[in-house]
Amino acid sequence: MNNQSIFAFCIRICISTTLAVATSFFFLYVSQADNPQAHVGYPTRITIPTIGLDQEIQPVGIIPVIVDGATYFTWDVLDNHIGWHNRSAFLGQTGNTVLSGHSDVKGRVFQNLHNLHIGDEITVMSERQSYRYIITQKLLVQEKGASIETRIKNAQWIASTEDERLTLVTCAQPGATHRLIVVARPVSKIH
């Protein structure tokens, strides 16, 4: 396995005998869950009527992967479910709420994400409340064969943000060579 075959959005951790030193990119993954605002709720279900999606969401964390003696971290991607990155923002908070899922294997929960358009509506539920979002951006970024610099730049799409947003991520193109990223903002904040 080489660096190019690892799922996108990884960071490298350099290990010494006494100390693990993270590169500056480690901080892309600083937990927004530690935000002092009250936790409004984590996502439990998503509906996107325009593509017929009504799916349960489960929390996911990061997992270590060792490649060529170096340790990388990547987000776990669930089979048959959409995953909420548990270090991303809670619903209703300032920050980036990140959801990921497979599009062409293992449940294909995001198989129709490519059919979404700017202006389409997404509803995400917590145990107590529904949150409505409008898609404002949709883009395709290279993953397989991309330089580490490009992959780090791509990782900014799932990093913490100063605004409240929802980001959906899935594999795209045959062979998962790219990632499809859909960004949506709360209906209440769209003018």
Backbone bond lengths (Angstrom), bond angles and torsions (degrees), N, CA, C in turn:
res aa  C-N    CA-C-N  psi(-1)  N-CA   C-N-CA  omega(-1)  CA-C   N-CA-C  phi
1 M - - - 1.452 - - 1.524 108.07 -
2 N 1.326 117.24 136.57 1.459 119.98 177.54 1.520 110.20 -117.39
3 N 1.325 115.37 174.64 1.469 120.47 -177.01 1.514 112.27 -56.50
4 Q 1.327 117.51 -33.33 1.458 120.31 -175.34 1.525 112.37 -72.22
5 S 1.334 118.27 -18.61 1.459 119.53 -176.99 1.516 113.61 -93.83
6 I 1.300 117.69 -2.43 1.465 120.73 178.73 1.511 109.21 -80.26
7 F 1.321 116.30 142.78 1.473 120.87 176.52 1.523 108.73 -53.60
8 A 1.314 115.30 143.51 1.472 121.57 -175.05 1.508 112.48 -58.99
9 F 1.292 113.51 169.90 1.454 123.06 172.63 1.529 111.94 69.69
10 C 1.317 116.33 47.10 1.454 119.60 178.91 1.524 109.94 -106.04
11 I 1.320 113.59 162.44 1.453 119.82 176.75 1.520 108.29 -130.46
12 R 1.304 116.47 152.11 1.455 120.26 -178.67 1.516 109.83 -100.97
13 I 1.308 115.61 135.27 1.453 122.35 176.91 1.527 107.33 -114.71
14 C 1.324 116.73 125.27 1.461 122.29 178.26 1.525 107.71 -94.26
15 I 1.313 117.37 123.91 1.454 121.89 -175.97 1.530 109.69 -105.64
16 S 1.320 117.48 128.69 1.459 121.53 170.59 1.522 106.80 -112.38
17 T 1.313 117.65 177.50 1.460 119.59 -177.07 1.516 112.90 -68.38
18 T 1.308 117.82 -25.43 1.464 118.98 -177.40 1.518 114.52 -116.72
19 L 1.329 116.81 -13.06 1.458 117.85 -172.23 1.519 110.88 -151.85
20 A 1.312 115.93 137.34 1.465 120.19 172.46 1.524 106.85 -95.62
21 V 1.318 115.59 120.61 1.454 120.30 -177.85 1.523 108.41 -109.65
22 A 1.302 117.40 121.82 1.462 121.06 -179.46 1.518 109.81 -91.34
23 T 1.299 115.71 146.09 1.456 118.85 173.51 1.519 108.70 -70.22
24 S 1.309 115.92 169.07 1.468 119.37 -178.05 1.514 111.83 -61.79
25 F 1.313 117.73 -19.75 1.458 120.17 -178.59 1.520 112.34 -77.22
26 F 1.321 117.11 -11.12 1.461 119.75 176.56 1.519 110.68 -55.26
27 F 1.314 115.89 -34.89 1.456 119.99 -173.78 1.519 113.11 -72.55
28 L 1.329 117.97 -4.65 1.461 120.01 170.12 1.520 110.12 -62.18
29 Y 1.325 116.32 -22.53 1.449 120.89 -172.70 1.520 113.23 -109.33
30 V 1.307 118.06 13.81 1.457 120.55 177.87 1.517 108.06 -59.21
31 S 1.286 116.10 134.93 1.455 121.31 -172.37 1.517 113.27 -67.62
32 Q 1.320 115.05 122.88 1.453 119.56 171.68 1.528 109.18 -78.54
33 A 1.312 117.26 -12.92 1.459 120.62 178.51 1.520 110.91 -65.11
34 D 1.333 117.39 -18.66 1.458 120.86 178.69 1.523 112.09 -85.63
35 N 1.320 116.38 4.25 1.460 121.49 178.19 1.525 108.95 -56.68
36 P 1.331 118.88 134.07 1.454 120.36 -177.23 1.523 114.07 -69.01
37 Q 1.343 117.96 -12.34 1.455 118.91 176.39 1.530 108.98 -62.86
38 A 1.307 115.80 154.11 1.465 119.68 177.60 1.521 109.14 -61.79
39 H 1.314 116.46 138.42 1.452 120.55 177.54 1.521 108.49 -72.91
40 V 1.301 115.91 112.17 1.452 121.01 -177.54 1.519 109.94 -76.21
41 G 1.293 117.84 -38.78 1.456 120.59 178.11 1.506 111.75 159.98
42 Y 1.317 114.37 153.46 1.454 117.68 174.60 1.526 108.33 -101.14
43 P 1.320 116.99 154.51 1.459 121.05 -175.64 1.526 112.04 -66.97
44 T 1.324 116.72 136.84 1.462 121.64 177.16 1.526 112.63 -121.30
45 R 1.341 117.66 -19.67 1.463 121.34 -178.34 1.528 109.34 -157.25
46 I 1.341 115.42 147.52 1.464 121.56 177.38 1.523 108.91 -130.03
47 T 1.331 115.27 140.46 1.463 120.31 172.10 1.528 108.60 -130.32
48 I 1.325 114.42 136.34 1.466 121.61 174.34 1.528 105.92 -134.51
49 P 1.327 117.36 92.64 1.465 121.26 -174.34 1.528 114.60 -56.17
50 T 1.332 118.76 -36.24 1.468 120.40 -175.58 1.525 113.03 -63.87
51 I 1.338 117.66 -21.62 1.473 119.97 177.40 1.525 111.77 -118.90
52 G 1.335 116.87 9.71 1.462 120.72 176.76 1.519 114.40 68.84
53 L 1.320 117.79 28.95 1.464 121.24 -178.69 1.522 110.58 -93.78
54 D 1.315 116.34 127.99 1.465 124.25 173.43 1.520 104.84 -146.45
55 Q 1.326 116.44 99.48 1.467 120.50 -167.45 1.522 112.13 -139.73
56 E 1.310 115.59 144.21 1.463 122.71 174.22 1.529 109.86 -70.04
57 I 1.329 115.32 149.67 1.470 122.52 177.33 1.520 108.36 -119.89
58 Q 1.333 116.58 138.58 1.459 121.54 176.66 1.527 109.58 -127.78
59 P 1.340 117.49 146.39 1.472 119.97 178.93 1.528 111.57 -67.12
60 V 1.341 116.19 144.25 1.465 122.03 174.27 1.523 109.11 -134.16
61 G 1.316 115.25 154.05 1.457 121.41 178.48 1.510 110.93 -118.44
62 I 1.329 115.13 -169.02 1.455 120.09 177.80 1.522 109.21 -96.61
63 I 1.325 114.71 150.85 1.458 120.69 179.69 1.532 108.63 -128.20
64 P 1.347 116.80 144.13 1.464 119.45 179.01 1.528 111.28 -79.86
65 V 1.317 115.39 143.82 1.458 122.74 175.24 1.519 106.45 -133.97
66 I 1.330 117.17 131.00 1.466 120.78 179.61 1.522 108.66 -102.83
67 V 1.330 115.45 125.21 1.459 122.36 -179.84 1.521 107.85 -132.42
68 D 1.323 115.94 123.23 1.462 121.02 178.97 1.527 111.69 51.82
69 G 1.328 116.73 38.75 1.456 121.78 177.58 1.514 115.32 81.33
70 A 1.309 117.99 -4.34 1.471 121.64 179.47 1.525 109.52 -104.33
71 T 1.315 116.23 145.03 1.456 121.02 179.03 1.520 109.77 -96.62
72 Y 1.317 114.95 128.19 1.461 122.68 176.40 1.521 107.33 -119.36
73 F 1.320 115.95 159.64 1.452 120.04 174.90 1.520 108.15 -121.74
74 T 1.307 115.35 139.07 1.448 121.44 179.27 1.521 108.44 -136.80
75 W 1.306 116.33 154.52 1.464 119.66 178.00 1.511 109.66 -74.21
76 D 1.314 115.97 134.65 1.451 121.63 173.54 1.527 107.84 -64.69
77 V 1.318 117.26 139.95 1.464 121.83 175.75 1.520 106.59 -120.73
78 L 1.316 116.24 120.31 1.456 122.06 -174.76 1.523 112.35 -76.32
79 D 1.324 115.56 147.60 1.454 120.84 168.70 1.528 107.27 -79.18
80 N 1.304 117.58 134.01 1.470 123.98 171.89 1.519 116.18 68.58
81 H 1.312 119.12 7.45 1.468 121.56 178.92 1.523 109.88 -142.92
82 I 1.307 114.21 158.87 1.458 121.06 171.05 1.521 106.80 -88.60
83 G 1.316 117.19 137.88 1.460 121.22 -179.01 1.518 111.92 -107.44
84 W 1.329 115.28 135.79 1.467 121.33 172.26 1.519 107.13 -95.00
85 H 1.320 118.54 122.04 1.461 122.43 178.17 1.520 107.63 -66.17
86 N 1.329 115.33 109.05 1.469 120.31 -170.33 1.525 114.27 -69.81
87 R 1.306 117.49 -0.47 1.466 120.86 172.91 1.525 110.33 -106.13
88 S 1.312 116.17 6.96 1.465 119.61 175.79 1.528 108.62 -96.03
89 A 1.313 116.52 177.74 1.469 121.52 -172.47 1.526 112.65 -65.88
90 F 1.318 114.48 148.38 1.456 121.23 169.45 1.524 107.70 -74.22
91 L 1.313 116.64 157.97 1.460 120.81 177.36 1.519 110.53 -61.80
92 G 1.318 116.25 141.33 1.452 121.26 177.36 1.512 114.82 82.01
93 Q 1.318 117.73 -0.09 1.463 121.65 178.93 1.519 110.46 -104.80
94 T 1.319 115.07 157.95 1.453 119.85 170.05 1.523 107.12 -64.15
95 G 1.310 116.32 134.00 1.456 120.86 179.49 1.514 111.16 134.31
96 N 1.304 115.09 -177.61 1.453 123.73 -174.80 1.524 109.55 -104.80
97 T 1.318 117.74 111.97 1.463 122.89 174.16 1.521 106.31 -88.60
98 V 1.340 117.37 116.47 1.462 121.51 -172.68 1.527 110.58 -110.57
99 L 1.340 115.04 128.72 1.460 122.73 176.42 1.521 108.43 -122.15
100 S 1.347 116.65 138.71 1.463 120.11 178.48 1.520 109.97 -135.92
101 G 1.319 115.15 157.31 1.459 120.67 178.32 1.517 110.25 -170.90
102 H 1.326 114.63 163.91 1.463 120.60 179.26 1.527 110.72 -75.94
103 S 1.330 115.86 150.73 1.462 119.91 176.68 1.526 112.82 -114.59
104 D 1.331 117.28 -22.81 1.465 118.09 -175.89 1.529 114.39 -129.60
105 V 1.319 118.06 0.69 1.467 121.91 177.75 1.522 109.21 -144.68
106 K 1.303 116.54 168.09 1.466 124.23 168.31 1.525 114.10 47.02
107 G 1.305 116.43 58.38 1.450 121.29 176.36 1.507 114.35 102.18
108 R 1.322 117.30 -26.35 1.465 122.54 175.48 1.529 112.71 48.88
109 V 1.328 116.91 42.01 1.469 121.34 -174.87 1.529 113.05 -63.31
110 F 1.325 117.22 -27.00 1.466 121.07 179.19 1.531 111.31 -111.37
111 Q 1.328 117.35 28.91 1.462 120.94 -175.10 1.527 114.30 -61.70
112 N 1.322 118.01 -25.06 1.464 120.35 -178.50 1.525 113.85 -106.90
113 L 1.321 116.89 10.72 1.467 120.29 -178.86 1.531 111.96 -57.71
114 H 1.318 116.06 -32.88 1.471 119.82 -179.41 1.532 112.45 -63.89
115 N 1.337 117.35 -17.35 1.468 121.45 179.42 1.526 113.56 -85.25
116 L 1.325 117.56 -1.82 1.463 120.72 179.73 1.524 110.88 -74.37
117 H 1.342 114.72 155.27 1.461 121.37 179.58 1.517 109.58 -131.11
118 I 1.314 116.01 155.34 1.461 120.53 173.21 1.525 107.50 -58.73
119 G 1.329 115.58 132.21 1.462 121.29 -177.23 1.515 113.62 101.56
120 D 1.345 118.21 -16.53 1.470 120.37 176.56 1.522 109.81 -67.53
121 E 1.328 115.62 152.03 1.464 120.99 -177.27 1.528 111.36 -101.90
122 I 1.325 114.77 143.33 1.467 123.64 176.57 1.523 106.90 -126.53
123 T 1.329 116.79 136.65 1.463 120.94 173.95 1.522 108.13 -118.36
124 V 1.330 115.67 129.58 1.462 121.35 177.21 1.522 107.10 -121.00
125 M 1.327 116.02 132.47 1.454 121.50 -178.28 1.519 111.56 -108.33
126 S 1.333 114.71 145.92 1.461 121.79 165.90 1.526 104.67 -107.39
127 E 1.311 117.17 -173.72 1.462 119.27 178.43 1.524 111.85 -65.32
128 R 1.330 117.68 -24.21 1.463 121.20 -173.45 1.515 115.89 -112.19
129 Q 1.324 118.15 -20.14 1.456 119.11 -166.67 1.525 111.28 -153.64
130 S 1.340 115.91 157.56 1.463 122.31 173.61 1.522 109.30 -107.01
131 Y 1.326 115.99 145.19 1.461 123.11 179.89 1.524 107.80 -125.45
132 R 1.323 116.31 125.70 1.460 121.46 -178.48 1.531 110.28 -103.75
133 Y 1.329 114.25 135.66 1.465 121.56 -178.62 1.525 109.68 -129.65
134 I 1.315 115.35 154.14 1.463 122.79 174.02 1.532 107.71 -117.79
135 I 1.330 116.35 132.43 1.467 120.62 179.17 1.527 109.62 -68.50
136 T 1.335 114.83 126.91 1.468 121.01 -179.38 1.531 112.93 -115.60
137 Q 1.334 117.18 -18.15 1.468 120.89 179.87 1.519 109.20 -148.00
138 K 1.327 114.59 147.66 1.463 121.47 174.85 1.521 106.29 -147.50
139 L 1.327 116.59 125.66 1.459 118.80 -178.54 1.518 111.46 -147.81
140 L 1.312 114.04 159.89 1.452 123.43 178.65 1.518 107.30 -115.98
141 V 1.344 117.66 126.55 1.462 121.02 178.96 1.523 109.53 -121.91
142 Q 1.319 115.76 144.58 1.461 121.11 -179.57 1.518 110.31 -71.86
143 E 1.327 116.01 138.98 1.457 121.97 176.31 1.528 109.77 -119.72
144 K 1.305 116.49 -64.71 1.461 120.98 -177.14 1.528 109.48 -69.14
145 G 1.327 115.49 126.60 1.454 120.48 -179.62 1.516 114.29 84.39
146 A 1.325 117.26 -2.82 1.470 120.67 179.86 1.527 109.58 -79.16
147 S 1.315 115.71 149.85 1.466 120.55 176.88 1.523 109.66 -68.49
148 I 1.314 116.28 160.84 1.462 120.14 177.51 1.528 109.82 -60.96
149 E 1.324 117.33 -34.68 1.471 120.53 178.27 1.524 111.14 -62.80
150 T 1.334 116.06 -42.84 1.468 120.39 178.06 1.519 110.51 -65.20
151 R 1.323 116.96 -41.12 1.462 120.25 -179.12 1.525 111.02 -66.93
152 I 1.318 116.82 -35.93 1.470 120.02 176.62 1.528 109.58 -67.44
153 K 1.326 116.47 -41.42 1.470 119.93 176.11 1.531 110.06 -60.65
154 N 1.327 117.16 -43.24 1.466 121.15 178.01 1.525 111.73 -61.31
155 A 1.326 116.36 -34.37 1.470 120.94 -178.66 1.522 112.04 -63.96
156 Q 1.317 117.98 -20.13 1.463 120.48 177.63 1.524 111.58 -59.06
157 W 1.330 117.29 -25.92 1.463 120.57 -179.85 1.522 112.49 -67.05
158 I 1.331 117.57 -21.25 1.470 119.36 178.62 1.525 111.83 -111.31
159 A 1.314 116.42 9.70 1.467 121.44 179.52 1.527 110.59 -81.08
160 S 1.315 115.11 170.04 1.457 122.43 175.34 1.529 109.74 -59.49
161 T 1.330 116.24 146.85 1.463 120.85 179.18 1.524 110.37 -131.02
162 E 1.314 115.31 163.94 1.468 121.87 178.56 1.526 111.62 -84.70
163 D 1.334 116.85 -13.65 1.459 121.12 -179.32 1.527 109.80 -114.52
164 E 1.318 116.23 165.08 1.464 121.05 176.52 1.524 108.01 -84.44
165 R 1.341 115.67 126.05 1.462 120.15 179.36 1.518 110.81 -154.55
166 L 1.318 114.62 165.55 1.455 123.99 175.24 1.519 106.73 -120.96
167 T 1.345 117.16 131.44 1.455 121.16 178.31 1.520 109.10 -124.94
168 L 1.335 116.10 126.89 1.461 123.01 176.37 1.523 107.83 -106.88
169 V 1.343 116.57 136.62 1.466 121.35 -177.53 1.520 109.08 -133.35
170 T 1.338 115.96 135.43 1.455 121.20 175.14 1.527 109.61 -151.46
171 C 1.325 115.78 166.51 1.464 121.15 175.14 1.523 108.93 -73.08
172 A 1.314 115.87 153.81 1.461 120.69 178.71 1.516 109.57 -144.77
173 Q 1.299 115.39 160.27 1.457 124.32 179.81 1.533 109.59 71.23
174 P 1.311 116.73 153.27 1.466 119.15 175.03 1.530 110.45 -58.26
175 G 1.310 116.49 134.79 1.456 121.12 179.58 1.514 114.20 81.73
176 A 1.311 117.38 9.74 1.476 122.48 177.91 1.525 111.61 53.82
177 T 1.311 116.52 42.36 1.462 120.93 -178.26 1.523 113.17 -76.22
178 H 1.324 116.57 -18.57 1.459 122.10 -177.92 1.522 110.16 -131.93
179 R 1.320 116.45 167.95 1.461 122.90 172.26 1.521 107.52 -118.26
180 L 1.322 114.95 135.36 1.453 121.58 173.27 1.517 107.37 -94.44
181 I 1.308 116.58 127.11 1.464 122.20 -178.86 1.522 108.20 -121.29
182 V 1.339 115.32 126.80 1.463 122.03 178.19 1.523 107.22 -119.96
183 V 1.328 116.42 124.51 1.464 121.82 -179.88 1.524 108.19 -112.66
184 A 1.339 115.65 132.93 1.464 121.11 178.55 1.522 108.97 -131.62
185 R 1.322 114.86 150.84 1.467 120.39 -179.83 1.518 109.04 -121.56
186 P 1.338 117.34 154.44 1.468 120.42 -178.17 1.529 111.67 -56.88
187 V 1.323 115.87 137.41 1.461 121.51 178.53 1.522 110.15 -53.80
188 S 1.321 116.71 -40.19 1.468 121.24 -176.95 1.528 113.07 -65.03
189 K 1.331 117.24 -17.18 1.468 120.21 -177.27 1.524 112.92 -108.45
190 I 1.334 116.78 5.18 1.464 121.34 176.71 1.527 107.15 -91.89
191 H 1.321 117.66 126.83 1.476 120.74 -178.42 1.501 110.64 -100.63
